[in-house]
């Protein structure tokens, strides 16, 4: 529990030192993989126009109003919805100070009781 979060924090710290600006991920969903939820929870954004279109259709079909993965994951209701209805997607994480991805990860760290921020 929490190992992925610690790994992501260390990846961000080291990637910044190397001048890397963003990370990409394939957020898998299957009987064996739950990245579709985990990466969303840790602040990744959708990085594919096809995936964004599928996301928008899912949101609209269920009468929801969120415009982004980050917005959806801000509430327990949104997280529960994504856990039940989410799909495999391609993600991106902007590591710039103050980016929406960093802000979402910091919010998650606070909620999880992890006394650390990037």
C-alpha positions as CSV (number, residue, x, y, z in Angstrom):
1,X,0.0,0.0,0.0
2,X,1.5,3.3,-1.1
3,X,4.5,1.9,-2.9
4,X,3.4,3.3,-6.2
5,X,3.0,6.7,-4.7
6,X,6.5,6.6,-3.3
7,X,7.9,5.4,-6.6
8,X,6.1,8.2,-8.5
9,X,7.4,10.9,-6.1
10,X,10.9,9.6,-6.5
11,X,10.5,9.5,-10.3
12,X,9.4,13.1,-10.3
13,X,12.3,14.2,-8.2
14,X,14.9,12.4,-10.3
15,X,13.2,13.3,-13.6
16,X,13.3,17.0,-12.7
17,X,17.0,16.7,-11.9
18,X,17.5,15.3,-15.4
19,X,15.5,18.1,-17.0
20,X,12.6,15.8,-18.0
21,X,9.3,17.8,-18.2
22,X,6.6,15.2,-18.2
23,X,5.9,11.5,-17.7
24,X,3.6,9.3,-19.8
25,X,1.8,6.2,-18.8
26,X,-0.5,3.6,-20.2
27,X,-3.2,3.3,-17.5
28,X,-4.2,-0.3,-17.9
29,X,-7.5,-1.9,-16.8
30,X,-7.9,-5.7,-16.7
31,X,-8.3,-8.5,-14.3
32,X,-4.7,-8.0,-13.3
33,X,-4.1,-4.2,-13.8
34,X,-5.8,-1.3,-12.0
35,X,-3.6,1.5,-13.5
36,X,-6.7,3.2,-15.0
37,X,-7.7,4.1,-11.4
38,X,-4.3,4.4,-9.7
39,X,-2.8,6.8,-12.2
40,X,-5.9,8.9,-12.3
41,X,-5.9,9.1,-8.5
42,X,-2.2,10.2,-8.5
43,X,-3.0,13.1,-10.8
44,X,-2.3,12.0,-14.4
45,X,-4.3,13.7,-17.2
46,X,-5.6,12.0,-20.3
47,X,-3.1,12.4,-23.2
48,X,-5.1,11.0,-26.1
49,X,-7.8,12.8,-28.1
50,X,-9.5,9.4,-28.6
51,X,-9.4,8.7,-24.9
52,X,-10.7,12.2,-24.1
53,X,-13.6,11.7,-26.5
54,X,-14.4,8.3,-24.8
55,X,-14.1,10.0,-21.4
56,X,-16.4,12.9,-22.5
57,X,-19.0,10.4,-23.9
58,X,-18.9,8.4,-20.6
59,X,-19.4,11.5,-18.5
60,X,-22.2,12.8,-20.7
61,X,-24.0,9.4,-20.9
62,X,-24.1,9.3,-17.1
63,X,-25.3,12.9,-16.7
64,X,-22.1,14.1,-15.1
65,X,-20.4,17.5,-15.7
66,X,-16.6,16.9,-15.1
67,X,-14.4,18.0,-18.0
68,X,-11.2,16.3,-17.0
69,X,-9.8,13.2,-15.2
70,X,-8.4,15.5,-12.5
71,X,-11.8,17.1,-11.9
72,X,-13.5,13.7,-11.8
73,X,-11.0,12.4,-9.2
74,X,-11.5,15.4,-6.9
75,X,-14.6,13.9,-5.2
76,X,-15.3,10.5,-3.6
77,X,-18.4,10.3,-5.8
78,X,-16.2,10.9,-8.9
79,X,-13.6,8.4,-7.8
80,X,-16.3,5.8,-7.2
81,X,-17.8,6.5,-10.6
82,X,-14.4,6.0,-12.3
83,X,-13.7,2.8,-10.3
84,X,-16.9,1.3,-11.6
85,X,-17.0,2.7,-15.1
86,X,-13.4,3.6,-16.1
87,X,-11.4,2.3,-19.0
88,X,-7.8,1.8,-20.2
89,X,-6.3,5.2,-21.2
90,X,-3.1,7.0,-22.1
91,X,-1.9,9.5,-19.5
92,X,0.5,12.4,-19.1
93,X,1.9,14.1,-16.0
94,X,3.4,17.6,-16.3
95,X,6.1,17.9,-13.6
96,X,6.3,21.7,-13.6
97,X,5.8,23.4,-10.2
98,X,2.2,24.4,-9.9
99,X,0.9,22.3,-12.8
100,X,-2.5,20.8,-12.5
101,X,-0.9,17.3,-12.2
102,X,1.4,18.4,-9.4
103,X,-1.5,20.1,-7.6
104,X,-3.6,17.0,-7.9
105,X,-0.8,14.8,-6.6
106,X,-0.2,17.1,-3.7
107,X,-4.0,17.1,-2.9
108,X,-3.9,13.3,-2.9
109,X,-0.8,13.2,-0.7
110,X,-2.6,15.4,1.8
111,X,-5.8,13.2,1.7
112,X,-3.7,10.1,2.2
113,X,-1.9,11.6,5.2
114,X,1.5,11.6,3.5
115,X,3.4,14.6,4.8
116,X,5.1,15.5,1.6
117,X,4.5,17.9,-1.3
118,X,6.2,18.5,-4.6
